[in-house]
Amino acid sequence: MASNNRPMSAMESRDKTYFEQQREALIGEIAMNFEHVLANINKLNRSLEAVITVGNEFSSVEALWSQFENVMAKEEDAGKQAEQPKPQQPEGGRAPES
């Protein structure tokens, strides 16, 4: 650490190397791109919240249609059972021989 005893002002006053300039430019570009990513994530989050809100508005309609479907299914099952003929017994009360 003895070689690093120069005052800070001397280090700050020297010209930046090409590497340091490129590094700063790339760091600035990365920071800007991160800001764009963050803005787009926030926009996506707002869009998802809007979709969820619209979906929640339809929950009562969905519940009503589900109830209607269940009632219709029960009536259909009851109607099928009423239409099915009862198995007929042959005359004499015995099952036919095969």
Biopython code that builds the backbone (N, CA, C, O; Angstrom):
import numpy as np
from Bio.PDB.StructureBuilder import StructureBuilder

atoms = [
    (1, "MET", "N", (0.802, -1.186, 0.000)),
    (1, "MET", "CA", (0.000, 0.000, 0.000)),
    (1, "MET", "C", (0.852, 1.260, 0.000)),
    (1, "MET", "O", (0.322, 2.368, -0.084)),
    (2, "ALA", "N", (2.153, 1.102, 0.093)),
    (2, "ALA", "CA", (3.039, 2.250, 0.108)),
    (2, "ALA", "C", (3.001, 2.989, -1.215)),
    (2, "ALA", "O", (3.204, 4.203, -1.242)),
    (3, "SER", "N", (2.749, 2.295, -2.309)),
    (3, "SER", "CA", (2.713, 2.937, -3.613)),
    (3, "SER", "C", (1.454, 3.763, -3.807)),
    (3, "SER", "O", (1.378, 4.555, -4.747)),
    (4, "ASN", "N", (0.474, 3.597, -2.948)),
    (4, "ASN", "CA", (-0.795, 4.280, -3.096)),
    (4, "ASN", "C", (-0.903, 5.454, -2.121)),
    (4, "ASN", "O", (-2.004, 5.813, -1.706)),
    (5, "ASN", "N", (0.228, 6.050, -1.756)),
    (5, "ASN", "CA", (0.225, 7.151, -0.798)),
    (5, "ASN", "C", (0.031, 8.506, -1.466)),
    (5, "ASN", "O", (0.079, 9.530, -0.785)),
    (6, "ARG", "N", (-0.182, 8.542, -2.751)),
    (6, "ARG", "CA", (-0.386, 9.822, -3.426)),
    (6, "ARG", "C", (-1.714, 10.416, -2.996)),
    (6, "ARG", "O", (-2.652, 9.681, -2.689)),
    (7, "PRO", "N", (-1.801, 11.722, -2.972)),
    (7, "PRO", "CA", (-3.067, 12.342, -2.612)),
    (7, "PRO", "C", (-4.153, 12.026, -3.638)),
    (7, "PRO", "O", (-3.855, 11.793, -4.810)),
    (8, "MET", "N", (-5.399, 12.019, -3.200)),
    (8, "MET", "CA", (-6.538, 11.698, -4.056)),
    (8, "MET", "C", (-6.661, 12.678, -5.209)),
    (8, "MET", "O", (-7.046, 12.286, -6.311)),
    (9, "SER", "N", (-6.343, 13.936, -4.979)),
    (9, "SER", "CA", (-6.504, 14.938, -6.027)),
    (9, "SER", "C", (-5.597, 14.642, -7.220)),
    (9, "SER", "O", (-5.967, 14.932, -8.357)),
    (10, "ALA", "N", (-4.448, 14.087, -6.987)),
    (10, "ALA", "CA", (-3.538, 13.746, -8.081)),
    (10, "ALA", "C", (-4.128, 12.615, -8.907)),
    (10, "ALA", "O", (-3.974, 12.607, -10.128)),
    (11, "MET", "N", (-4.808, 11.649, -8.265)),
    (11, "MET", "CA", (-5.405, 10.538, -8.998)),
    (11, "MET", "C", (-6.621, 11.010, -9.792)),
    (11, "MET", "O", (-6.860, 10.535, -10.903)),
    (12, "GLU", "N", (-7.385, 11.936, -9.230)),
    (12, "GLU", "CA", (-8.581, 12.414, -9.900)),
    (12, "GLU", "C", (-8.238, 13.311, -11.073)),
    (12, "GLU", "O", (-8.986, 13.358, -12.050)),
    (13, "SER", "N", (-7.113, 14.030, -10.998)),
    (13, "SER", "CA", (-6.777, 15.001, -12.032)),
    (13, "SER", "C", (-6.195, 14.339, -13.282)),
    (13, "SER", "O", (-6.227, 14.939, -14.357)),
    (14, "ARG", "N", (-5.672, 13.136, -13.170)),
    (14, "ARG", "CA", (-5.085, 12.499, -14.348)),
    (14, "ARG", "C", (-6.173, 12.125, -15.349)),
    (14, "ARG", "O", (-7.326, 11.937, -14.958)),
    (15, "ASP", "N", (-5.836, 12.014, -16.613)),
    (15, "ASP", "CA", (-6.791, 11.655, -17.654)),
    (15, "ASP", "C", (-7.186, 10.194, -17.507)),
    (15, "ASP", "O", (-6.395, 9.348, -17.088)),
    (16, "LYS", "N", (-8.429, 9.929, -17.865)),
    (16, "LYS", "CA", (-8.919, 8.551, -17.783)),
    (16, "LYS", "C", (-8.403, 7.768, -18.987)),
    (16, "LYS", "O", (-8.314, 8.287, -20.100)),
    (17, "THR", "N", (-8.070, 6.517, -18.733)),
    (17, "THR", "CA", (-7.601, 5.662, -19.823)),
    (17, "THR", "C", (-8.782, 5.271, -20.701)),
    (17, "THR", "O", (-9.941, 5.455, -20.328)),
    (18, "TYR", "N", (-8.471, 4.735, -21.860)),
    (18, "TYR", "CA", (-9.506, 4.281, -22.788)),
    (18, "TYR", "C", (-10.392, 3.226, -22.125)),
    (18, "TYR", "O", (-11.611, 3.238, -22.299)),
    (19, "PHE", "N", (-9.788, 2.325, -21.376)),
    (19, "PHE", "CA", (-10.544, 1.284, -20.670)),
    (19, "PHE", "C", (-11.532, 1.902, -19.697)),
    (19, "PHE", "O", (-12.694, 1.497, -19.650)),
    (20, "GLU", "N", (-11.077, 2.887, -18.913)),
    (20, "GLU", "CA", (-11.952, 3.519, -17.929)),
    (20, "GLU", "C", (-13.106, 4.266, -18.602)),
    (20, "GLU", "O", (-14.239, 4.245, -18.121)),
    (21, "GLN", "N", (-12.797, 4.926, -19.724)),
    (21, "GLN", "CA", (-13.849, 5.626, -20.461)),
    (21, "GLN", "C", (-14.900, 4.642, -20.983)),
    (21, "GLN", "O", (-16.101, 4.875, -20.852)),
    (22, "GLN", "N", (-14.433, 3.550, -21.570)),
    (22, "GLN", "CA", (-15.360, 2.544, -22.097)),
    (22, "GLN", "C", (-16.168, 1.893, -20.971)),
    (22, "GLN", "O", (-17.361, 1.628, -21.116)),
    (23, "ARG", "N", (-15.492, 1.642, -19.847)),
    (23, "ARG", "CA", (-16.183, 1.050, -18.706)),
    (23, "ARG", "C", (-17.293, 1.963, -18.214)),
    (23, "ARG", "O", (-18.402, 1.499, -17.951)),
    (24, "GLU", "N", (-17.011, 3.258, -18.084)),
    (24, "GLU", "CA", (-18.031, 4.203, -17.635)),
    (24, "GLU", "C", (-19.179, 4.293, -18.635)),
    (24, "GLU", "O", (-20.344, 4.376, -18.246)),
    (25, "ALA", "N", (-18.846, 4.277, -19.920)),
    (25, "ALA", "CA", (-19.898, 4.336, -20.944)),
    (25, "ALA", "C", (-20.780, 3.091, -20.869)),
    (25, "ALA", "O", (-22.003, 3.187, -20.962)),
    (26, "LEU", "N", (-20.164, 1.932, -20.701)),
    (26, "LEU", "CA", (-20.939, 0.689, -20.610)),
    (26, "LEU", "C", (-21.759, 0.634, -19.326)),
    (26, "LEU", "O", (-22.898, 0.167, -19.347)),
    (27, "ILE", "N", (-21.213, 1.095, -18.229)),
    (27, "ILE", "CA", (-21.956, 1.120, -16.967)),
    (27, "ILE", "C", (-23.164, 2.044, -17.105)),
    (27, "ILE", "O", (-24.253, 1.720, -16.631)),
    (28, "GLY", "N", (-22.973, 3.188, -17.750)),
    (28, "GLY", "CA", (-24.093, 4.107, -17.986)),
    (28, "GLY", "C", (-25.158, 3.473, -18.860)),
    (28, "GLY", "O", (-26.350, 3.620, -18.590)),
    (29, "GLU", "N", (-24.743, 2.771, -19.903)),
    (29, "GLU", "CA", (-25.697, 2.094, -20.802)),
    (29, "GLU", "C", (-26.444, 0.981, -20.070)),
    (29, "GLU", "O", (-27.650, 0.811, -20.253)),
    (30, "ILE", "N", (-25.727, 0.231, -19.246)),
    (30, "ILE", "CA", (-26.368, -0.840, -18.461)),
    (30, "ILE", "C", (-27.386, -0.246, -17.496)),
    (30, "ILE", "O", (-28.489, -0.774, -17.355)),
    (31, "ALA", "N", (-27.022, 0.848, -16.830)),
    (31, "ALA", "CA", (-27.949, 1.494, -15.899)),
    (31, "ALA", "C", (-29.202, 1.973, -16.627)),
    (31, "ALA", "O", (-30.314, 1.819, -16.122)),
    (32, "MET", "N", (-29.022, 2.553, -17.814)),
    (32, "MET", "CA", (-30.171, 3.019, -18.600)),
    (32, "MET", "C", (-31.052, 1.842, -19.018)),
    (32, "MET", "O", (-32.278, 1.939, -18.975)),
    (33, "ASN", "N", (-30.435, 0.736, -19.420)),
    (33, "ASN", "CA", (-31.209, -0.443, -19.812)),
    (33, "ASN", "C", (-31.955, -1.046, -18.629)),
    (33, "ASN", "O", (-33.074, -1.535, -18.781)),
    (34, "PHE", "N", (-31.338, -1.012, -17.453)),
    (34, "PHE", "CA", (-32.032, -1.482, -16.254)),
    (34, "PHE", "C", (-33.254, -0.618, -15.960)),
    (34, "PHE", "O", (-34.294, -1.127, -15.542)),
    (35, "GLU", "N", (-33.129, 0.687, -16.179)),
    (35, "GLU", "CA", (-34.276, 1.575, -15.980)),
    (35, "GLU", "C", (-35.402, 1.237, -16.954)),
    (35, "GLU", "O", (-36.575, 1.253, -16.579)),
    (36, "HIS", "N", (-35.046, 0.928, -18.213)),
    (36, "HIS", "CA", (-36.056, 0.526, -19.195)),
    (36, "HIS", "C", (-36.722, -0.785, -18.787)),
    (36, "HIS", "O", (-37.939, -0.932, -18.898)),
    (37, "VAL", "N", (-35.926, -1.726, -18.320)),
    (37, "VAL", "CA", (-36.481, -3.010, -17.878)),
    (37, "VAL", "C", (-37.431, -2.800, -16.705)),
    (37, "VAL", "O", (-38.516, -3.380, -16.674)),
    (38, "LEU", "N", (-37.037, -1.985, -15.756)),
    (38, "LEU", "CA", (-37.886, -1.703, -14.601)),
    (38, "LEU", "C", (-39.190, -1.035, -15.036)),
    (38, "LEU", "O", (-40.260, -1.387, -14.541)),
    (39, "ALA", "N", (-39.109, -0.079, -15.954)),
    (39, "ALA", "CA", (-40.319, 0.591, -16.449)),
    (39, "ALA", "C", (-41.242, -0.408, -17.149)),
    (39, "ALA", "O", (-42.459, -0.362, -16.970)),
    (40, "ASN", "N", (-40.665, -1.306, -17.943)),
    (40, "ASN", "CA", (-41.486, -2.300, -18.648)),
    (40, "ASN", "C", (-42.092, -3.317, -17.689)),
    (40, "ASN", "O", (-43.220, -3.766, -17.895)),
    (41, "ILE", "N", (-41.361, -3.681, -16.650)),
    (41, "ILE", "CA", (-41.916, -4.598, -15.643)),
    (41, "ILE", "C", (-43.076, -3.932, -14.917)),
    (41, "ILE", "O", (-44.088, -4.576, -14.643)),
    (42, "ASN", "N", (-42.939, -2.655, -14.605)),
    (42, "ASN", "CA", (-44.038, -1.931, -13.960)),
    (42, "ASN", "C", (-45.254, -1.856, -14.876)),
    (42, "ASN", "O", (-46.389, -1.997, -14.422)),
    (43, "LYS", "N", (-45.011, -1.632, -16.174)),
    (43, "LYS", "CA", (-46.114, -1.586, -17.137)),
    (43, "LYS", "C", (-46.803, -2.951, -17.229)),
    (43, "LYS", "O", (-48.030, -3.029, -17.274)),
    (44, "LEU", "N", (-46.016, -4.012, -17.256)),
    (44, "LEU", "CA", (-46.571, -5.367, -17.285)),
    (44, "LEU", "C", (-47.379, -5.643, -16.027)),
    (44, "LEU", "O", (-48.457, -6.233, -16.103)),
    (45, "ASN", "N", (-46.879, -5.227, -14.879)),
    (45, "ASN", "CA", (-47.580, -5.431, -13.615)),
    (45, "ASN", "C", (-48.932, -4.724, -13.631)),
    (45, "ASN", "O", (-49.934, -5.292, -13.196)),
    (46, "ARG", "N", (-48.967, -3.486, -14.131)),
    (46, "ARG", "CA", (-50.238, -2.766, -14.211)),
    (46, "ARG", "C", (-51.199, -3.466, -15.157)),
    (46, "ARG", "O", (-52.396, -3.536, -14.877)),
    (47, "SER", "N", (-50.699, -3.987, -16.270)),
    (47, "SER", "CA", (-51.558, -4.695, -17.217)),
    (47, "SER", "C", (-52.121, -5.971, -16.600)),
    (47, "SER", "O", (-53.299, -6.281, -16.777)),
    (48, "LEU", "N", (-51.289, -6.708, -15.880)),
    (48, "LEU", "CA", (-51.764, -7.924, -15.219)),
    (48, "LEU", "C", (-52.804, -7.610, -14.158)),
    (48, "LEU", "O", (-53.785, -8.339, -14.011)),
    (49, "GLU", "N", (-52.596, -6.529, -13.418)),
    (49, "GLU", "CA", (-53.588, -6.135, -12.426)),
    (49, "GLU", "C", (-54.909, -5.778, -13.084)),
    (49, "GLU", "O", (-55.972, -6.090, -12.548)),
    (50, "ALA", "N", (-54.856, -5.122, -14.251)),
    (50, "ALA", "CA", (-56.084, -4.771, -14.970)),
    (50, "ALA", "C", (-56.794, -6.032, -15.457)),
    (50, "ALA", "O", (-58.019, -6.122, -15.380)),
    (51, "VAL", "N", (-56.040, -6.999, -15.953)),
    (51, "VAL", "CA", (-56.642, -8.256, -16.418)),
    (51, "VAL", "C", (-57.301, -8.986, -15.257)),
    (51, "VAL", "O", (-58.408, -9.505, -15.398)),
    (52, "ILE", "N", (-56.638, -9.029, -14.125)),
    (52, "ILE", "CA", (-57.197, -9.700, -12.940)),
    (52, "ILE", "C", (-58.469, -8.993, -12.486)),
    (52, "ILE", "O", (-59.440, -9.646, -12.105)),
    (53, "THR", "N", (-58.468, -7.670, -12.524)),
    (53, "THR", "CA", (-59.651, -6.905, -12.132)),
    (53, "THR", "C", (-60.824, -7.222, -13.041)),
    (53, "THR", "O", (-61.939, -7.437, -12.567)),
    (54, "VAL", "N", (-60.578, -7.251, -14.347)),
    (54, "VAL", "CA", (-61.649, -7.577, -15.296)),
    (54, "VAL", "C", (-62.124, -9.004, -15.058)),
    (54, "VAL", "O", (-63.327, -9.265, -15.086)),
    (55, "GLY", "N", (-61.208, -9.924, -14.828)),
    (55, "GLY", "CA", (-61.583, -11.313, -14.559)),
    (55, "GLY", "C", (-62.431, -11.440, -13.303)),
    (55, "GLY", "O", (-63.381, -12.222, -13.269)),
    (56, "ASN", "N", (-62.094, -10.681, -12.278)),
    (56, "ASN", "CA", (-62.865, -10.733, -11.035)),
    (56, "ASN", "C", (-64.275, -10.186, -11.220)),
    (56, "ASN", "O", (-65.195, -10.596, -10.513)),
    (57, "GLU", "N", (-64.450, -9.273, -12.156)),
    (57, "GLU", "CA", (-65.775, -8.732, -12.417)),
    (57, "GLU", "C", (-66.705, -9.793, -13.003)),
    (57, "GLU", "O", (-67.924, -9.679, -12.878)),
    (58, "PHE", "N", (-66.158, -10.800, -13.626)),
    (58, "PHE", "CA", (-66.956, -11.856, -14.238)),
    (58, "PHE", "C", (-67.193, -13.038, -13.309)),
    (58, "PHE", "O", (-67.839, -14.007, -13.709)),
    (59, "SER", "N", (-66.698, -12.987, -12.101)),
    (59, "SER", "CA", (-66.839, -14.131, -11.197)),
    (59, "SER", "C", (-68.297, -14.409, -10.854)),
    (59, "SER", "O", (-68.697, -15.569, -10.761)),
    (60, "SER", "N", (-69.093, -13.368, -10.664)),
    (60, "SER", "CA", (-70.509, -13.597, -10.350)),
    (60, "SER", "C", (-71.241, -14.197, -11.545)),
    (60, "SER", "O", (-72.108, -15.053, -11.369)),
    (61, "VAL", "N", (-70.907, -13.763, -12.750)),
    (61, "VAL", "CA", (-71.524, -14.321, -13.956)),
    (61, "VAL", "C", (-71.123, -15.782, -14.111)),
    (61, "VAL", "O", (-71.949, -16.622, -14.468)),
    (62, "GLU", "N", (-69.862, -16.083, -13.844)),
    (62, "GLU", "CA", (-69.387, -17.462, -13.946)),
    (62, "GLU", "C", (-70.104, -18.352, -12.934)),
    (62, "GLU", "O", (-70.467, -19.487, -13.245)),
    (63, "ALA", "N", (-70.304, -17.839, -11.731)),
    (63, "ALA", "CA", (-70.991, -18.626, -10.704)),
    (63, "ALA", "C", (-72.430, -18.906, -11.118)),
    (63, "ALA", "O", (-72.939, -20.007, -10.905)),
    (64, "LEU", "N", (-73.079, -17.918, -11.704)),
    (64, "LEU", "CA", (-74.457, -18.098, -12.154)),
    (64, "LEU", "C", (-74.539, -19.137, -13.267)),
    (64, "LEU", "O", (-75.427, -19.990, -13.251)),
    (65, "TRP", "N", (-73.624, -19.077, -14.235)),
    (65, "TRP", "CA", (-73.626, -20.052, -15.323)),
    (65, "TRP", "C", (-73.296, -21.456, -14.797)),
    (65, "TRP", "O", (-73.856, -22.441, -15.279)),
    (66, "SER", "N", (-72.413, -21.553, -13.838)),
    (66, "SER", "CA", (-72.093, -22.864, -13.258)),
    (66, "SER", "C", (-73.315, -23.460, -12.574)),
    (66, "SER", "O", (-73.594, -24.652, -12.703)),
    (67, "GLN", "N", (-74.030, -22.626, -11.853)),
    (67, "GLN", "CA", (-75.240, -23.098, -11.178)),
    (67, "GLN", "C", (-76.267, -23.545, -12.211)),
    (67, "GLN", "O", (-76.900, -24.587, -12.041)),
    (68, "PHE", "N", (-76.439, -22.776, -13.273)),
    (68, "PHE", "CA", (-77.365, -23.135, -14.352)),
    (68, "PHE", "C", (-76.957, -24.460, -14.990)),
    (68, "PHE", "O", (-77.802, -25.318, -15.245)),
    (69, "GLU", "N", (-75.677, -24.620, -15.242)),
    (69, "GLU", "CA", (-75.176, -25.855, -15.856)),
    (69, "GLU", "C", (-75.443, -27.058, -14.954)),
    (69, "GLU", "O", (-75.840, -28.120, -15.434)),
    (70, "ASN", "N", (-75.228, -26.893, -13.662)),
    (70, "ASN", "CA", (-75.468, -27.989, -12.719)),
    (70, "ASN", "C", (-76.944, -28.366, -12.680)),
    (70, "ASN", "O", (-77.279, -29.551, -12.644)),
    (71, "VAL", "N", (-77.829, -27.375, -12.686)),
    (71, "VAL", "CA", (-79.267, -27.655, -12.678)),
    (71, "VAL", "C", (-79.664, -28.379, -13.957)),
    (71, "VAL", "O", (-80.419, -29.351, -13.909)),
    (72, "MET", "N", (-79.165, -27.917, -15.100)),
    (72, "MET", "CA", (-79.513, -28.540, -16.373)),
    (72, "MET", "C", (-78.970, -29.969, -16.435)),
    (72, "MET", "O", (-79.629, -30.848, -16.991)),
    (73, "ALA", "N", (-77.802, -30.213, -15.887)),
    (73, "ALA", "CA", (-77.226, -31.554, -15.904)),
    (73, "ALA", "C", (-78.061, -32.493, -15.049)),
    (73, "ALA", "O", (-78.268, -33.648, -15.422)),
    (74, "LYS", "N", (-78.538, -32.021, -13.918)),
    (74, "LYS", "CA", (-79.377, -32.863, -13.056)),
    (74, "LYS", "C", (-80.691, -33.190, -13.745)),
    (74, "LYS", "O", (-81.149, -34.331, -13.686)),
    (75, "GLU", "N", (-81.307, -32.206, -14.401)),
    (75, "GLU", "CA", (-82.561, -32.447, -15.107)),
    (75, "GLU", "C", (-82.353, -33.422, -16.263)),
    (75, "GLU", "O", (-83.207, -34.271, -16.519)),
    (76, "GLU", "N", (-81.232, -33.305, -16.958)),
    (76, "GLU", "CA", (-80.932, -34.199, -18.076)),
    (76, "GLU", "C", (-80.747, -35.628, -17.586)),
    (76, "GLU", "O", (-81.237, -36.569, -18.211)),
    (77, "ASP", "N", (-80.037, -35.796, -16.462)),
    (77, "ASP", "CA", (-79.844, -37.131, -15.891)),
    (77, "ASP", "C", (-81.180, -37.726, -15.449)),
    (77, "ASP", "O", (-81.433, -38.912, -15.658)),
    (78, "ALA", "N", (-82.024, -36.910, -14.844)),
    (78, "ALA", "CA", (-83.337, -37.391, -14.401)),
    (78, "ALA", "C", (-84.191, -37.773, -15.609)),
    (78, "ALA", "O", (-84.930, -38.756, -15.560)),
    (79, "GLY", "N", (-84.093, -37.012, -16.678)),
    (79, "GLY", "CA", (-84.849, -37.313, -17.893)),
    (79, "GLY", "C", (-84.374, -38.599, -18.545)),
    (79, "GLY", "O", (-85.201, -39.362, -19.045)),
    (80, "LYS", "N", (-83.099, -38.865, -18.561)),
    (80, "LYS", "CA", (-82.561, -40.098, -19.150)),
    (80, "LYS", "C", (-82.995, -41.316, -18.344)),
    (80, "LYS", "O", (-83.325, -42.361, -18.905)),
    (81, "GLN", "N", (-82.990, -41.169, -17.038)),
    (81, "GLN", "CA", (-83.397, -42.300, -16.194)),
    (81, "GLN", "C", (-84.871, -42.598, -16.383)),
    (81, "GLN", "O", (-85.270, -43.762, -16.328)),
    (82, "ALA", "N", (-85.688, -41.587, -16.603)),
    (82, "ALA", "CA", (-87.123, -41.799, -16.795)),
    (82, "ALA", "C", (-87.391, -42.432, -18.160)),
    (82, "ALA", "O", (-88.352, -43.189, -18.300)),
    (83, "GLU", "N", (-86.579, -42.147, -19.154)),
    (83, "GLU", "CA", (-86.783, -42.672, -20.505)),
    (83, "GLU", "C", (-86.331, -44.116, -20.647)),
    (83, "GLU", "O", (-86.839, -44.828, -21.514)),
    (84, "GLN", "N", (-85.403, -44.565, -19.833)),
    (84, "GLN", "CA", (-84.876, -45.917, -19.974)),
    (84, "GLN", "C", (-85.963, -46.932, -19.606)),
    (84, "GLN", "O", (-86.552, -46.860, -18.527)),
    (85, "PRO", "N", (-86.221, -47.877, -20.516)),
    (85, "PRO", "CA", (-87.228, -48.901, -20.195)),
    (85, "PRO", "C", (-86.670, -49.873, -19.163)),
    (85, "PRO", "O", (-85.473, -50.160, -19.134)),
    (86, "LYS", "N", (-87.558, -50.363, -18.330)),
    (86, "LYS", "CA", (-87.146, -51.337, -17.327)),
    (86, "LYS", "C", (-86.955, -52.668, -18.032)),
    (86, "LYS", "O", (-87.704, -52.985, -18.956)),
    (87, "PRO", "N", (-85.969, -53.456, -17.618)),
    (87, "PRO", "CA", (-85.769, -54.759, -18.262)),
    (87, "PRO", "C", (-87.019, -55.626, -18.070)),
    (87, "PRO", "O", (-87.564, -55.748, -16.973)),
    (88, "GLN", "N", (-87.440, -56.211, -19.176)),
    (88, "GLN", "CA", (-88.669, -57.008, -19.125)),
    (88, "GLN", "C", (-88.351, -58.444, -18.760)),
    (88, "GLN", "O", (-87.384, -59.033, -19.244)),
    (89, "GLN", "N", (-89.183, -58.984, -17.902)),
    (89, "GLN", "CA", (-89.073, -60.383, -17.512)),
    (89, "GLN", "C", (-89.866, -61.203, -18.531)),
    (89, "GLN", "O", (-90.982, -60.827, -18.889)),
    (90, "PRO", "N", (-89.319, -62.286, -18.989)),
    (90, "PRO", "CA", (-90.108, -63.132, -19.883)),
    (90, "PRO", "C", (-91.283, -63.747, -19.136)),
    (90, "PRO", "O", (-91.267, -63.898, -17.915)),
    (91, "GLU", "N", (-92.276, -64.086, -19.897)),
    (91, "GLU", "CA", (-93.463, -64.674, -19.272)),
    (91, "GLU", "C", (-93.075, -65.955, -18.573)),
    (91, "GLU", "O", (-92.272, -66.736, -19.084)),
    (92, "GLY", "N", (-93.624, -66.161, -17.450)),
    (92, "GLY", "CA", (-93.297, -67.330, -16.664)),
    (92, "GLY", "C", (-92.338, -67.013, -15.557)),
    (92, "GLY", "O", (-92.117, -67.843, -14.676)),
    (93, "GLY", "N", (-91.755, -65.818, -15.575)),
    (93, "GLY", "CA", (-90.932, -65.372, -14.474)),
    (93, "GLY", "C", (-89.513, -65.919, -14.498)),
    (93, "GLY", "O", (-88.754, -65.657, -13.565)),
    (94, "ARG", "N", (-89.117, -66.676, -15.538)),
    (94, "ARG", "CA", (-87.767, -67.204, -15.582)),
    (94, "ARG", "C", (-86.945, -66.480, -16.640)),
    (94, "ARG", "O", (-87.466, -66.026, -17.658)),
    (95, "ALA", "N", (-85.680, -66.387, -16.378)),
    (95, "ALA", "CA", (-84.779, -65.771, -17.336)),
    (95, "ALA", "C", (-84.576, -66.692, -18.507)),
    (95, "ALA", "O", (-84.554, -67.908, -18.318)),
    (96, "PRO", "N", (-84.428, -66.178, -19.710)),
    (96, "PRO", "CA", (-84.230, -67.050, -20.888)),
    (96, "PRO", "C", (-82.907, -67.777, -20.807)),
    (96, "PRO", "O", (-81.923, -67.247, -20.292)),
    (97, "GLU", "N", (-82.889, -68.970, -21.309)),
    (97, "GLU", "CA", (-81.660, -69.771, -21.303)),
    (97, "GLU", "C", (-80.871, -69.463, -22.537)),
    (97, "GLU", "O", (-81.439, -69.284, -23.615)),
    (98, "SER", "N", (-79.558, -69.398, -22.398)),
    (98, "SER", "CA", (-78.711, -69.104, -23.541)),
    (98, "SER", "C", (-78.111, -70.319, -24.117)),
    (98, "SER", "O", (-77.366, -70.237, -25.094)),
]
sb = StructureBuilder()
sb.init_structure("model")
sb.init_model(0)
sb.init_chain("A")
sb.init_seg("    ")
for serial, (resi, resn, name, xyz) in enumerate(atoms, 1):
    if name == "N":
        sb.init_residue(resn, " ", resi, " ")
    sb.init_atom(name, np.array(xyz, "f"), 0.0, 1.0, " ", f" {name:<3s}", serial, name[0])
structure = sb.get_structure()
